[in-house]
Amino acid sequence: MMLMRARRKIRIETERLVLRAPTHADFNPWTGLRRDSEEFLTPWEPAWAEDHLSRRAFTNRVYWAQRSIASDTALPLFLIRREDDQLVGAITLDNIRRGPAQAATVGYWTGAAFARRGYMQEALVSVTHHAFHVMGLSRIEAACLPENTASRGLLERSGFKYEGVAQSYLQINGRWRNHVLYAALRMDRRGRTDAG
């Protein structure tokens, strides 16, 4: 007898957004947004596979999202603008580690047309809150290229603190690149003292 874990429906609502798992019906909006934003996104992301924008690759992405949520190994969410149901980007808590770590890594992207409008900060703050207060995680980690000032600013405005540099952390555009590391802690006392 095979036991199947019930599919969990994750829905996080913010002032302007609904964060939810990708569905097969998101293929056209996702492909259009990624295609329109390719020049904007590729300097910061690992190289896209040849079939990155194909229906098959997207179908695999949806199934991976479903399995990851059910097994509590990742939380991939699309950012849907409330006013018009427009896909504006995505955020993923990945590499969820339970046991003594209770930690995860966050990654995100926004379509070029929606950048610098505060959508990702709204999503990041909400996902971090969900991770700490619903999922019971203690630490959320993030990494970005040192020259990605927009992402660094986003992380700092969202309560993440700089922790250092990871050498040759990820391949970006076919080259191993150093990344700056940030983290948010549920019980953050960094920089605080017991004095008055």
Residue pairs with C-beta under 8 A, 6 or more apart in sequence:
5 70
5 71
6 70
7 66
7 69
7 70
8 69
8 70
9 21
10 19
10 20
10 21
10 69
10 75
10 77
11 18
11 19
11 20
12 18
12 19
12 20
12 77
12 126
12 127
12 130
13 19
13 82
14 122
14 123
14 126
15 122
16 81
16 82
16 83
16 119
16 122
17 79
17 80
17 81
17 82
17 88
17 119
17 122
17 123
17 126
18 80
18 82
19 77
19 78
19 79
19 80
19 91
19 123
19 126
19 127
20 77
20 78
20 80
21 65
21 66
21 69
21 76
21 77
21 78
22 30
22 61
22 62
22 65
22 76
22 78
22 90
23 62
24 58
24 59
24 62
26 58
26 62
26 78
26 87
27 55
27 58
27 59
29 86
29 87
30 58
30 78
30 87
31 53
31 58
33 87
33 88
33 89
33 111
33 113
34 41
34 52
34 53
34 111
35 53
36 111
36 112
36 113
37 109
37 111
37 112
37 113
38 48
39 112
40 111
40 112
40 115
41 109
41 112
42 48
42 173
43 172
43 173
44 109
44 144
44 145
44 148
44 151
44 172
45 109
45 172
46 170
46 171
46 172
47 171
47 172
47 173
47 174
49 57
51 57
61 76
64 76
65 74
65 76
68 74
68 75
68 76
68 94
69 75
69 76
72 96
72 98
73 94
73 95
73 96
74 92
74 93
74 94
74 95
74 96
75 92
75 93
75 94
75 96
75 104
75 127
75 131
75 135
76 90
76 92
76 94
77 90
77 91
77 92
77 123
77 127
78 87
78 89
78 90
79 87
79 88
79 89
79 90
79 91
79 110
79 119
79 120
79 123
80 86
80 87
80 88
81 87
81 88
81 114
81 119
87 111
88 110
88 111
88 114
88 119
89 108
89 109
89 110
89 111
89 114
89 119
89 120
89 123
90 108
90 109
91 106
91 107
91 108
91 120
91 123
91 124
91 127
92 106
92 107
92 108
93 104
93 105
93 106
93 127
93 131
93 135
93 137
93 140
94 104
94 105
94 106
94 107
95 104
95 105
96 103
96 104
96 135
96 137
97 103
97 104
101 138
101 139
102 136
102 137
102 138
102 139
103 137
103 138
103 139
103 140
103 141
104 131
104 137
104 139
104 140
104 141
105 140
105 141
105 142
105 143
106 124
106 127
106 128
106 140
106 141
106 142
107 142
108 120
108 123
108 124
110 119
110 120
115 150
116 150
120 154
121 154
121 157
121 158
124 154
124 155
124 158
125 158
125 159
128 140
128 158
128 159
128 184
131 137
131 140
132 138
132 140
132 186
137 186
138 185
138 186
138 187
139 183
139 184
139 185
139 186
140 160
140 183
140 184
141 181
141 182
141 183
142 155
142 160
142 181
142 182
142 183
142 184
143 166
143 169
143 170
143 179
143 180
143 181
143 182
144 151
144 152
144 155
144 179
144 180
144 182
145 151
145 172
145 177
145 178
145 179
145 180
146 152
146 165
146 178
146 179
146 180
152 180
152 182
155 182
156 162
156 182
158 184
159 184
159 188
160 182
160 183
160 184
161 182
161 183
161 184
161 188
161 190
161 191
162 180
162 181
162 182
163 181
163 182
163 183
164 180
164 181
165 178
165 179
165 180
165 181
166 178
166 179
166 180
166 181
167 178
168 176
168 177
168 178
169 176
169 177
169 178
169 179
170 176
170 177
170 179
171 177
